[in-house]
Amino acid sequence: MLTTKRRSTRLSGRSTRPSSSNMKKISIGPLLAIVVLVILTATYVYMTYQVSSQQKKIETLQTTIAQDSQTVSEVVNFINASVADTQAAR
């Protein structure tokens, strides 16, 4: 009977391929949670920046409106005073 010699790696139970027990199993849950938290944080920072920018624009607009209203009020008062003087002179 003819016998073949086996490799020593097969005799010891080892193979040249990495076994699945040596590879780390990575859970996608924590990685997904971190990605979601980063996205939410970035969105929060962006929205905070936008709200701050809009608030500054609103404050500038309110100041301009108040100044323009004062100017219009002064012009209307001047016109009313001129009309009153004209009517008093008649």
VEXDREN-2710 file (C-alpha; in Angstrom, 1 decimal):
% VEXDREN-2710
k/r/px/py/pz
1/MET/0.0/0.0/0.0
2/LEU/1.2/3.4/-0.9
3/THR/1.2/6.1/1.8
4/THR/1.6/9.8/1.2
5/LYS/3.4/12.1/3.6
6/ARG/1.2/14.9/5.0
7/ARG/2.5/18.4/5.6
8/SER/3.3/19.1/9.2
9/THR/1.0/22.2/9.2
10/ARG/-2.0/20.0/8.5
11/LEU/-1.0/17.6/11.2
12/SER/-0.8/20.2/13.8
13/GLY/-4.2/21.7/12.8
14/ARG/-2.8/24.9/11.4
15/SER/-3.4/26.3/8.0
16/THR/-1.8/29.1/6.0
17/ARG/-5.0/31.1/5.9
18/PRO/-5.9/33.3/8.8
19/SER/-8.7/31.8/10.8
20/SER/-11.8/33.8/11.6
21/SER/-11.1/33.6/15.3
22/ASN/-7.9/35.7/14.8
23/MET/-9.7/38.5/13.0
24/LYS/-11.4/41.1/15.3
25/LYS/-15.1/41.3/14.9
26/ILE/-16.0/45.0/14.5
27/SER/-19.5/46.0/15.6
28/ILE/-21.0/48.6/13.3
29/GLY/-23.3/49.9/16.0
30/PRO/-20.8/52.1/17.9
31/LEU/-19.2/53.3/14.7
32/LEU/-22.6/54.3/13.4
33/ALA/-23.4/56.1/16.6
34/ILE/-20.2/58.0/16.5
35/VAL/-20.8/59.1/12.9
36/VAL/-24.4/60.2/13.8
37/LEU/-23.1/62.2/16.8
38/VAL/-20.4/63.9/14.7
39/ILE/-23.1/64.8/12.0
40/LEU/-25.4/66.1/14.7
41/THR/-22.7/68.2/16.4
42/ALA/-21.6/69.7/13.0
43/THR/-25.2/70.5/12.2
44/TYR/-25.7/72.2/15.7
45/VAL/-22.5/74.3/15.2
46/TYR/-23.6/75.3/11.7
47/MET/-27.1/76.3/12.8
48/THR/-25.7/78.2/15.8
49/TYR/-23.4/80.1/13.5
50/GLN/-26.3/80.9/11.1
51/VAL/-28.6/82.1/13.9
52/SER/-25.9/84.3/15.3
53/SER/-25.2/85.8/11.8
54/GLN/-28.9/86.4/11.3
55/GLN/-29.3/88.0/14.7
56/LYS/-26.5/90.4/13.9
57/LYS/-28.3/91.3/10.6
58/ILE/-31.6/91.8/12.4
59/GLU/-30.0/94.1/15.0
60/THR/-28.4/96.2/12.3
61/LEU/-31.7/96.4/10.4
62/GLN/-33.6/97.4/13.6
63/THR/-31.1/100.2/14.2
64/THR/-31.4/101.4/10.6
65/ILE/-35.2/101.3/10.9
66/ALA/-35.2/103.3/14.1
67/GLN/-32.9/105.9/12.6
68/ASP/-34.9/106.2/9.4
69/SER/-38.2/106.4/11.4
70/GLN/-36.6/109.3/13.4
71/THR/-35.6/111.0/10.2
72/VAL/-39.1/110.6/8.7
73/SER/-40.7/111.9/11.9
74/GLU/-38.4/115.0/11.8
75/VAL/-39.3/115.7/8.1
76/VAL/-43.0/115.3/8.8
77/ASN/-42.8/117.6/11.8
78/PHE/-41.0/120.2/9.7
79/ILE/-43.6/120.0/6.9
80/ASN/-46.4/120.3/9.5
81/ALA/-44.7/123.3/11.1
82/SER/-44.3/124.9/7.7
83/VAL/-47.9/124.4/6.8
84/ALA/-49.0/125.7/10.2
85/ASP/-46.8/128.8/9.7
86/THR/-48.2/129.3/6.2
87/GLN/-51.8/129.0/7.4
88/ALA/-51.1/131.4/10.4
89/ALA/-49.7/134.0/8.0
90/ARG/-52.9/134.1/5.9
END
